[in-house]
Amino acid sequence: MLKTWTRELTNLIFILMGILSAGLGVKGFLLSAHFIDGGVTGISMLVSSITGLPLAVFILIFNLPFVALAFRQIGPSFALRSALAITGLALCIAFVPFPFVTPDKLLTAVFGGIFLGAGIGFAIRGGGVLDGTEIAALIISKSLHFLRVGDVILILNIFIFSAAAWVLGIESALYSVLTYFSASKAVDFVIRGIEEYTAIIVISEKSADIRETIVRVLNRGVTIYKGRGGLSGSDIDILYCVVTRLEIGTVKNAIHEIDDSAFIMIHPLADAIGGKIKKSALHQT
């Protein structure tokens, strides 16, 4: 019970941080310059600019239907956290007096996107969302199987920024695209952090020596899969380890010192949980 309450309190703190960060990005930077973000937040900002009605109203109107769908598609806990986060953002934008930060358009686009993206990232880490875009994309991609989630988001944002170019002007639309990219990078950074996890797969005839070096010399963890060569038909050990991106070079150098013809595959991971995960070290998988 204590662990459950601690986890929920941590989630609540992340969501609160997300609300305040996103509120600063929107009110302290973007609104004064008439820049928008992508996704449902961008639609809300664009419609608010056209109608002159409060942004907070449209954030609720456009996001909450997707949260209702998420209740069925993802689960009640996620939907409840998302509803609280979106309502909190709407109230924050409506009532919290954030200061006007800078008149510089470039700084506004970049840092407005950073604060907004960081807010979205914090909310995701808290188990909810501040923007229903990915919920919408997930639902659409399930109905239209030839479209992936990323494809749906891309198509949606093309329409949003095209509309922004027509309503707000080309310059504001271009700055808004910059805002969107800044926000996207900030979301990735907050969720994954500087220690973004990366998987390394090694296929080598000297796999035993490489495993020995990684485990005993570098004091890192490794998982061994049993494989068979497609051409040779011989059995071979496939090594798998999870590292942070700061440690990729160290591992590659150690492998190449043993077998410079080793086949190495490297691909990013969204996260790694459990096992003997340590900061600034390779991780036991």
HUFEN-V193624 format. One record per helix or strand of 2 or more residues. SS is the DSSP state (a for helix, b for strand). FROM is the first residue (numbers start at 1). LEN is the number of residues. If there is no record, write none. Layout:
BEGIN
SS	FROM	LEN
SS	FROM	LEN
END
This chain:
BEGIN
a	2	32
a	39	13
a	55	19
a	76	20
a	105	21
a	133	11
a	149	19
a	170	23
b	197	7
a	207	11
b	223	6
b	235	10
a	245	14
b	263	6
END
